[in-house]
């Protein structure tokens, strides 16, 4: 690589043959499904470094996006320093996790548990590592616009995690509304399986088969999107719902009242499920989620949807008074016309069990609830990288809000109201 036009820099990276086609690609967009320990992160970090050093635009910026800040710091940051600081004059910023080169080029790492921090930047190239376990809005709302004015490229890599938005990016969605990368000439696509690469010793693979479930092995080493999502709380129940055609068009019934089940975020997302009950059927007709807005925003959303509302079920902390206003959120909602019932505090495990009991008789509208369904499908146990096992608590990520709201609703159905139920009038409907 040239440095000031006088010196050639040799970075100590030799691409594995499985990734040479990626480095040689001409397409703007690329997607690679690869087994664990294939070397995909190393390849992408070096591609970003190359871009930062050779891009002809002024102050080129490149970014690597991982699921969390701690993950990118533990894994990708070591690689970025190892290969990037070989360049004379390159400087590393440990706080912001970026390396800046003498030509003004920069590669920065971002944890996408808070993807809003990347809003407003410009990019000449980007990599999403393990895109399937990130909030898809990070790409749709933040990174894609950041690439527009300089026509930057983007690469998506990962190991399967069920038939989620990474799967849809590769193959398209079931409704045919989203075109997949597979077979699209605008995309470079590669699927790298352990049985085909010889990158991992056969004895090691044989041992992995003995110590992992069949689903785990197929997902992690053979790039199977059909395997059950490892560590998922509700994956089996949602797979059953799909087989039984309970994820489909579920229209709102005007003669039924609509309940809402809430998870209230503070500086975080708020999630609302819209549910109708008929005998033992749970009909989930809609889902809404947003962040960075006040409660008046959600009151307006309820009004605009024009359902006829019954109960609004909120978590126990809705009764806590805020220091700034001296009012609780349930009081604020009441002032906006939403009279809600607050469920008592309960354990997360009790809530998860309540959801599991409920899901076999639950129907979801496939279109209006798409994001919520995917969140429930991916809601999973936290994985301890040091102990190499799942913990007994849920991973807090973008899926938590929808899952928590559904959990509160399931508990609310099992809890008898302390006073006579009230059928609240339709909010703002005349």
C-alpha positions in Angstrom: 0.0 0.0 0.0 1.4 3.5 -0.9 2.4 5.9 1.9 2.9 9.5 0.6 3.8 8.1 -2.8 7.3 7.2 -1.6 7.1 4.2 0.6 5.3 0.9 0.4 3.8 -0.6 3.5 3.5 -4.3 4.0 0.8 -5.2 6.4 1.3 -8.7 7.9 -2.0 -10.1 6.6 -2.2 -13.0 4.2 -5.9 -13.7 3.1 -7.1 -17.2 3.5 -8.2 -18.6 0.1 -11.8 -18.7 1.3 -11.8 -14.9 1.6 -9.7 -13.9 -1.4 -12.9 -13.7 -3.6 -14.3 -11.2 -1.0 -11.2 -9.0 -1.3 -11.4 -9.2 -5.1 -15.1 -8.5 -5.4 -16.4 -5.6 -7.5 -19.9 -5.3 -6.1 -20.8 -2.5 -3.7 -22.7 -4.9 -1.4 -21.6 -8.2 0.0 -22.7 -10.9 2.4 -20.8 -13.8 3.9 -22.2 -16.6 6.0 -19.2 -18.3 7.7 -18.6 -20.9 10.3 -17.0 -20.1 13.6 -13.2 -19.4 13.6 -13.1 -19.1 9.9 -11.3 -15.8 10.1 -14.0 -13.5 8.8 -13.4 -10.7 11.3 -9.7 -10.5 10.5 -10.5 -10.4 6.8 -12.9 -7.5 7.3 -10.7 -5.5 9.5 -8.0 -5.6 6.9 -10.4 -4.7 4.1 -11.4 -1.6 6.2 -7.7 -0.7 6.7 -7.1 -1.0 2.9 -10.1 1.2 2.2 -8.9 3.9 4.7 -5.5 4.0 3.1 -6.5 3.9 -0.6 -9.8 5.7 -0.8 -9.3 8.8 -3.0 -11.8 11.0 -1.1 -10.9 13.5 1.5 -10.7 12.1 5.0 -12.2 8.7 4.3 -14.1 7.1 7.1 -14.7 3.4 7.5 -16.6 1.6 10.3 -16.9 -1.9 11.8 -20.2 -2.5 13.6 -20.5 -5.3 16.2 -23.3 -6.3 18.5 -21.9 -4.7 21.6 -19.2 -2.2 22.6 -17.5 -4.8 24.8 -17.5 -7.4 22.1 -15.9 -5.2 19.5 -13.3 -4.1 22.1 -12.4 -7.6 23.1 -12.2 -9.0 19.5 -12.0 -6.5 16.7 -10.0 -3.8 18.5 -7.0 -6.1 18.9 -7.0 -6.9 15.2 -7.4 -3.3 14.2 -4.4 -2.3 16.3 -2.3 -5.3 15.2 -2.7 -4.6 11.5 -3.4 -0.9 11.5 -0.6 0.4 13.7 1.9 -1.2 11.3 1.4 1.9 9.2 3.9 4.6 10.1 2.2 7.5 11.7 -1.0 5.7 12.5 -2.5 6.6 15.9 -5.0 4.6 18.0 -7.7 6.2 20.2 -8.4 3.7 23.0 -11.5 5.5 24.3 -13.3 5.8 20.9 -11.8 2.7 19.4 -10.5 4.1 16.2 -7.2 4.2 14.3 -6.4 7.3 12.2 -3.8 7.2 9.4 -1.5 9.9 8.1 -3.7 10.5 5.0 -6.6 11.4 7.2 -8.3 8.0 6.7 -9.9 6.4 9.8 -11.4 3.1 10.8 -13.7 3.1 13.9 -15.4 0.4 15.8 -19.0 0.7 17.1 -21.0 -1.4 19.4 -24.6 -1.4 18.1 -26.5 -1.8 21.4 -26.8 1.9 21.1 -26.8 2.4 17.3 -28.0 6.0 17.6 -24.5 7.2 18.4 -23.6 6.5 14.8 -26.4 8.7 13.4 -25.2 11.6 11.3 -21.8 10.3 10.4 -20.6 9.7 6.8 -19.0 6.5 5.7 -17.0 5.3 2.7 -17.3 1.6 3.7 -18.8 -0.4 6.6 -18.9 -3.9 8.0 -21.7 -5.5 10.0 -20.3 -8.4 12.0 -23.0 -10.8 13.4 -25.7 -8.7 11.8 -28.3 -11.3 12.6 -28.2 -10.4 16.3 -28.3 -6.7 15.8 -31.3 -4.4 15.6 -32.0 -4.2 11.8 -32.9 -0.5 12.2 -29.2 0.1 12.7 -28.7 -0.6 9.0 -32.0 0.7 7.6 -32.1 4.0 9.5 -28.5 4.9 10.4 -25.8 3.2 8.3 -27.5 3.0 4.9 -28.1 6.8 4.8 -24.5 7.4 6.0 -23.2 5.7 2.9 -25.3 7.7 0.4 -23.4 10.9 -0.4 -20.0 9.2 -0.9 -21.5 6.0 -2.4 -19.8 3.8 0.2 -19.9 0.0 0.3 -21.2 -2.3 3.0 -20.5 -5.9 3.9 -22.6 -8.2 6.2 -21.1 -11.2 7.9 -22.2 -13.6 10.5 -23.2 -17.1 11.6 -26.9 -18.1 11.3 -29.2 -17.4 14.2 -32.5 -18.7 12.9 -34.6 -17.3 10.0 -34.2 -13.7 11.1 -33.3 -10.4 9.2 -29.9 -11.8 8.3 -31.7 -14.8 6.6 -34.0 -12.3 4.8 -31.1 -10.2 3.7 -29.7 -13.4 2.0 -32.8 -15.0 0.7 -35.5 -12.4 0.8 -38.7 -12.3 2.9 -41.6 -14.8 2.7 -43.9 -12.1 1.3 -41.6 -11.3 -1.6 -41.4 -7.6 -0.6 -37.6 -7.8 0.1 -35.2 -9.1 -2.6 -32.5 -11.3 -1.2 -28.8 -11.0 -2.0 -28.6 -14.6 -3.3 -28.7 -14.5 -7.1 -28.6 -10.7 -7.2 -25.7 -9.4 -9.4 -25.4 -6.3 -7.3 -24.3 -8.5 -4.4 -21.2 -10.6 -3.6 -22.4 -13.7 -1.6 -20.3 -16.4 0.0 -21.3 -19.3 2.3 -18.4 -20.9 4.0 -19.1 -24.3 5.9 -16.6 -26.0 8.1 -17.1 -29.3 6.3 -15.8 -27.6 3.1 -13.0 -25.3 4.2 -10.6 -27.6 6.1 -9.8 -24.6 8.3 -10.6 -26.6 11.5 -9.0 -29.9 12.3 -11.3 -32.8 11.6 -10.7 -34.2 15.1 -11.8 -30.9 16.6 -15.0 -31.0 14.6 -15.7 -34.5 15.7 -15.2 -33.5 19.3 -17.5 -30.5 18.8 -20.2 -32.9 17.5 -20.0 -34.9 20.7 -20.3 -31.9 23.0 -22.9 -29.8 21.1 -26.4 -30.5 20.2 -27.1 -31.3 16.5 -28.8 -27.9 16.1 -25.9 -26.1 17.7 -23.4 -27.8 15.5 -25.4 -27.2 12.3 -25.8 -23.6 13.1 -22.3 -22.8 14.3 -20.2 -24.9 11.9 -22.5 -25.8 8.9 -24.2 -22.4 8.5 -27.7 -23.8 8.9 -30.5 -21.3 9.1 -32.9 -24.2 9.8 -31.5 -25.1 13.1 -33.3 -23.9 16.2 -32.0 -20.7 17.7 -29.5 -21.7 20.4 -30.4 -20.2 23.8 -33.8 -18.9 22.6 -36.6 -18.8 25.2 -39.5 -18.9 22.8 -38.0 -20.3 19.5 -39.7 -23.7 19.8 -43.1 -22.1 20.5 -42.9 -19.7 17.6 -41.7 -22.5 15.3 -44.9 -24.4 16.3 -47.0 -21.3 15.6 -45.5 -21.1 12.1 -46.2 -24.8 11.4 -49.8 -24.4 12.7 -50.4 -21.3 10.5 -50.9 -19.1 13.6 -48.6 -16.4 12.1 -50.7 -15.0 9.3 -53.2 -12.2 8.6 -55.1 -11.6 11.9 -57.5 -8.7 11.3 -58.8 -6.6 14.2 -62.3 -7.6 15.2 -64.3 -4.3 15.7 -66.6 -6.1 18.2 -63.7 -7.0 20.5 -61.9 -4.6 22.9 -58.2 -4.3 22.3 -55.8 -4.6 25.2 -52.3 -3.0 25.1 -49.3 -4.6 26.8 -46.4 -2.1 27.5 -42.8 -2.1 28.3 -41.8 1.5 29.3 -38.3 2.5 28.5 -36.4 5.4 30.1 -33.9 6.6 27.6 -34.7 3.4 25.8 -37.3 1.9 23.5 -40.9 1.6 24.6 -42.8 -1.4 23.2 -46.6 -2.0 22.9 -48.5 -5.1 21.9 -52.1 -4.8 20.7 -54.1 -7.9 21.7 -57.7 -9.1 21.4 -59.1 -12.0 23.4 -61.8 -14.4 22.3 -62.5 -17.3 24.6 -59.1 -18.9 24.9 -57.6 -17.4 21.8 -55.0 -14.7 22.1 -55.1 -12.6 18.9 -52.1 -10.3 18.6 -53.2 -7.8 16.0 -50.5 -5.1 16.1 -47.1 -4.1 17.5 -45.5 -0.7 17.9 -42.1 0.4 19.2 -40.2 3.7 19.3 -37.6 5.5 21.4 -36.5 9.0 22.3 -40.1 10.3 22.5 -42.5 11.2 25.3 -45.6 9.4 26.5 -47.7 11.9 24.6 -46.3 10.3 21.4 -47.6 6.9 22.4 -51.0 8.3 23.4 -51.2 9.8 19.9 -50.3 6.4 18.3 -53.1 4.7 20.2 -55.5 7.3 19.1 -54.4 7.1 15.4 -54.8 3.3 15.3 -58.5 3.7 16.2 -58.9 0.5 18.1 -61.6 0.3 20.8 -59.5 -0.1 23.9 -60.1 -2.2 27.0 -57.2 -2.6 29.5 -53.8 -1.1 29.2 -51.3 -3.3 31.1 -48.1 -1.7 32.4 -45.1 -3.0 34.4 -44.8 -2.4 38.1 -42.2 0.4 37.8 -44.8 2.7 36.1 -46.0 3.7 39.5 -42.5 5.1 40.5 -42.6 8.9 40.6 -40.0 10.7 38.5 -37.8 13.1 40.4 -38.0 15.8 37.8 -41.8 16.0 37.6 -43.0 14.4 40.8 -45.4 12.3 38.8 -45.4 8.6 37.9 -45.7 7.5 34.3 -49.1 5.9 35.0 -50.3 9.4 36.2 -48.9 11.0 33.1 -50.7 8.4 30.9 -53.9 9.0 32.9 -53.7 12.7 32.1 -53.4 11.7 28.4 -56.6 9.6 28.6 -55.0 6.2 29.2 -56.2 4.6 32.4 -53.9 1.6 33.0 -53.5 -1.3 35.3 -50.1 -1.9 36.8 -49.1 -5.5 37.4 -47.2 -6.5 40.5 -43.5 -7.2 40.5 -42.7 -10.7 39.5 -39.6 -12.7 38.6 -38.3 -12.8 35.0 -38.5 -16.6 35.1 -42.2 -16.5 36.1 -42.9 -14.1 33.3 -41.1 -16.3 30.8 -43.1 -19.3 31.9 -46.3 -17.3 31.6 -45.4 -16.5 28.0 -44.6 -20.1 27.2 -48.0 -21.2 28.5 -49.7 -18.5 26.4 -48.0 -18.9 23.1 -49.6 -22.2 22.1 -53.0 -20.5 21.9 -51.7 -17.2 20.4 -52.2 -15.9 16.9 -50.0 -13.2 15.4 -50.6 -10.8 12.5 -47.6 -11.6 10.3 -47.3 -8.1 8.9 -48.1 -5.7 11.7 -46.3 -7.7 14.3 -43.3 -8.7 12.2 -40.7 -6.8 14.3 -42.2 -8.0 17.5 -42.4 -11.6 16.4 -38.7 -11.5 15.4 -37.8 -10.1 18.7 -39.6 -12.9 20.6 -37.9 -15.4 18.3 -34.5 -14.0 19.1 -35.0 -13.3 22.8 -32.4 -15.6 24.4 -30.2 -16.3 27.3 -27.0 -14.4 27.8 -23.9 -16.3 26.8 -20.8 -16.3 29.1 -17.8 -16.2 26.8 -15.4 -17.0 29.6 -17.3 -20.0 30.9 -18.5 -21.0 27.4 -22.1 -21.5 28.6 -25.4 -19.8 28.8 -26.4 -17.9 32.0 -29.7 -18.0 33.7 -30.7 -14.5 32.7 -31.8 -13.0 29.4 -29.5 -11.0 27.2 -30.5 -7.4 27.2 -30.5 -6.2 23.6 -33.0 -4.9 21.0 -35.2 -7.9 21.5 -35.8 -7.2 25.2 -38.4 -4.5 24.9 -40.9 -6.6 22.9 -40.2 -9.6 25.0 -40.7 -7.7 28.3 -43.9 -6.1 27.1 -45.3 -9.6 26.1 -44.1 -11.0 29.5 -46.0 -8.2 31.4 -49.1 -8.9 29.4 -48.9 -12.6 30.0 -48.6 -12.0 33.8 -51.4 -9.4 33.6 -53.8 -12.0 32.2 -53.0 -14.3 35.1 -53.5 -11.6 37.7 -57.0 -10.7 38.7 -57.6 -6.9 39.0 -57.8 -5.6 42.5 -61.1 -3.9 41.7 -63.9 -4.4 39.3 -62.6 -4.3 35.7 -63.4 -1.1 33.8 -63.9 -1.1 30.0 -62.2 2.1 29.1 -63.7 4.2 26.3 -61.9 4.4 23.0 -59.2 7.0 23.2 -60.1 10.0 21.1 -62.5 8.2 18.8 -65.7 9.9 17.9 
